[in-house]
Amino acid sequence: MSHTDTFLNLLTATYARHGADVRVVPPTRLRIPLPPNDQNHESFEMDCAGIVEDMRSVASEEHAGYAEQIVFGMMRQLRSRGFAFGTHYPLLSTDTARQVLLSELAAHGIDARFEFPDSLSIALPDDRRGRRDVSDYLSSVEELDEEGIRERAAELAEAIGSTLGMVRPAASPEGRLRTRLYPETAFPRGALDILVSRPFASGVFEVVVVDFPDSIQPLNRADLEKVGLTEEQAFDRAVEGSLSEPFEVSRMDARGAEIVHIGIGGGFYAGSQLHVLDRHLGDAPHGALVVFPSPPVVMAHVLGQSEQPVIAMDTLQEVARRYTADTDKPITDKLFWWRPESVRDGRPRLVKVRVEIDEQTGQVGVYTEDEDFIPVMKSLA
């Protein structure tokens, strides 16, 4: 076998080891396939004549190392452009920010690699992997020295470790099923797929958890058989259990709007009361404005009970922002329109809404994902 064929075969074998099926196009080219992409590019060819010639002056025992660096360079280049080529995004030895983060994650026992320049692939239970965006971390360490980078990396690794701890399978099916609301960002990408979870509102998921005396653990779909329930039954049982938790209802006036406060200090399951919000609000033909910024708190204003619903919107928005800023377990700072007449799959219908008031001109902008909301607001103003 010629020197050219030997090295090209080594390259293709190295590509295959890293998840890419590359073909030789004689005499010295490689056809490199691309994963599905929005540019409709299926493959491209690379001429390796220069590389093959350079290898003639390199000891044969060093060829494997050179081949791997060539392959890693191509993977790095393509993944930097958004193509999911090969197994991962290989790091340069000089890439301190990313190298240190992987080191800190390994120290926490977390199997992780960079999938793209700004995102991690993290091992999850059940032999699956999740994805975690780390662009904020990378931006925050750009001007730091290595010690500062290591401090930030250690903080992020600890946070990721805590999140993964939440999704480990429960030690046993014993305990009480509850539902708890989490922001979608609380879990690595892919983790929600293995949990008994469902979308609840924009950016928020409802997750079935097992409430043990000393911990709360999300329930894996793989554990449903142990509990003896289907997913639908698990949600029904968990919602019922959450509604049985103690809570208090109070009313207060805020800028001329009555706000209904539902929850209890130190609680985790106030969000379940959104399933039965009509019990607490009474007659609400136009629905209500609601916020649920943290686990122990739900606040609502019945539309039609004040002459200035825009002020009520602005008030609840500010309340939600303040609560999420002051808690270590925020859910969402968004404002929602609750519609009592429309419930799907056992979930309340919650539509994200927003108001912007220009304090100088007095101009008001109301924004919503539901075209029915604007006519309701106009009819009540």
Secondary structure, DSSP 8 states (H G I E B T S, - for coil): --HHHHHHHHHHHHHHHTT---EEETTTEEEEE--S-TT---EEEEE-HHHHHHHTTS-GGGHHHHHHHHHHHHHHHHHHTT---SSS----TT-HHHHHHHHHHHHTT--EEEEETTEEEEEEGGGEEEEEE-HHHHHHTTT--HHHHHHHHHHHHHHHHHHHHHTS--S-S-SEEEEEEEEGGGS-BTHHHHBSEEEEETTEEEEEEEE-SS-EEE-BGGGHHHHT--HHHHHHHHHHHHHTS--EEEEEEETTEEEEEEE-TT-S-GGGGGGGHHHHH---TT-EEEEEEETTEEEEEETTSSS-HHHHHHHHHHHHHHHHHH-SS-----EEEEEEEEEETTEEEEEEEEEEE-TTT--EEEEES-TTHHHHHHHH-
